[in-house]
Amino acid sequence: NYIDGPAVFDPKRRVIYALIGRRNKDRLVAYDWPAPGQTAGFRGRLVAEWPQEGKKGWGIAQHRSGLLVLWDGNARILTVDPDSGRSWEMETGGFQYRSMSAKQKAGKVYSKWSYIPEVDAFFGITNPKLGIVLYRLDGNTGPPSQ
């Protein structure tokens, strides 16, 4: 009832992770997949939340490490550890689309963000004029030290 963004299924944990936008925060919610023969409804639990910046849709994909990597179709990449609920923004080191006109900017990402295990990289489609974005987590897939 509350899902308004993309979702991804984690077969190892048997969990559906879904993105939910709220007024000033975006949230990642987990729904446990029912066991065979179980007919009980899904119950969501909050995994992580972070401040919403602008009105964007997120794309979500899961890295082989189990981390969830989200992209806003522009310059923000957020990584979430589904076990701890900790989230952190990644440094993209690439072109920032923020200076472009509204007509040139990417729209909602949703399913246009995927992980390719064979090359250990994520790719996203921005829009027909900007092309694609490639992103790879660095060797340290954990959160930055504080």
N, C-alpha and C positions, 0 to 999 in steps of 0.2 A: 504493500500500500504506500510505502514511503520512498521507494526507489525512484529517483528522477535523473539518474546518471548511469554510467556504465557499471558493469559488474564482471567479475572474473571468478572462475571456479578453481579451487586448489584441491586437486584429487588426493594429495598426500594427507592433508588435514581434513578433507571432506567438508570444506567450508566454502560458501559463496561470500565474496567480499563485494560490497556495493558502495557506491559513492552517493551521498545525500547532501544537497546544498540547503543551507538554512540561512537566515538573514545575514549574519556577519561571519559565519563560520561554515567551512566545508567539513564533512564528517565521513569517516570510513566505518562502515558497519559490517559485522560478520553474522552470517546465518549458517548454523550447522545443518549439514545435509542429513536428512532422516535416514535411518537404517532401513534396509529392505523390509517391506511389510509394515513399517511404521507409518501411520497416517496423521500424526500430530502436526499442527501448523508450525511454521517457521517462527522462531523468536530471535530477534536481532539484538546484538550487543555492540556497544560502542567500542571501537578499537582505537581510533585516534581522531583528533580534530585540530584544525589550524585556521588562522584568520583568512577570510575570503578577500581576495584582491580583484576587483573588477567583476564583471559578469561573464564568466567563462565556464565552459564545460571541461571536465578533466578526462583524459584518457588514462586507462589503468592496464598494466601488464605485470606479470610476475616473473622475476628473475629466477634463475636456477637455484640460487641460495635460499629462496623462499621470500625474499624481500619484495614488497610491492612498490613499483615505480610508477609515479603519476606525472603526466605532462599536461600543461594547460594550453598547448597549441601555440605558445608564444615563447616566453623566455624562462618560465618556471618549471623546474623538475623537482618533485618532492618524493622522498623515499620513506616508506613506512615499514617498520619491523612489526609484523602481525602478532608476534609472540609477546613483545613488551608494550606495544602500542606507541612506542617512541617514533616521532617523525622528524625529519630534517630536510631542509632545502639543499639541493645540490648546486654546485657551481657549474654552469653550463660551458663557460669559456668560449661561447660561439657568438654569432650575430644576434643582437637584440632587436626584436621587431617592434619595440615600443615606440620608436620614432616614426613608424610608418602610418599612413592615413588609415582610417577605419575601413575603407574599401579594400585596401591591400592586406590587412591583417587576417589572421586565421580566424575561423569561426569556432564552433564547438568541435571538440576532438572526437569524443566517444570512441568508436571502434577503430579510429585511424591511428592508433598507437599500439604497437605489438612488439613482442620479444622474439628474437630468432636465436634459439639455443646453439645452432651450428656455428654461428659467428659470435656468440655471446654479446649481442648488441640489440638495442631497441631502435625502431624506426617509427617515424610519425609523418603523416601527410598534413602539411599546413594548408595550402590551397593551391590551385593549379598554377598560379604565377610564381609562388615561392618554392615549390618543389617539396623535397622531403628533408627530414632532419634525422641524423644518425646520432645515437648516444650510447656510450658504454660506461658502465660503472667502473671506477678505478679498482685496483687490486684490494683496497681496503673497503669492503662493502658495508662496514659498520658506520655508526654516526660519528661526526667529527668530535674530537676530544674537546673538553671544555676547560 
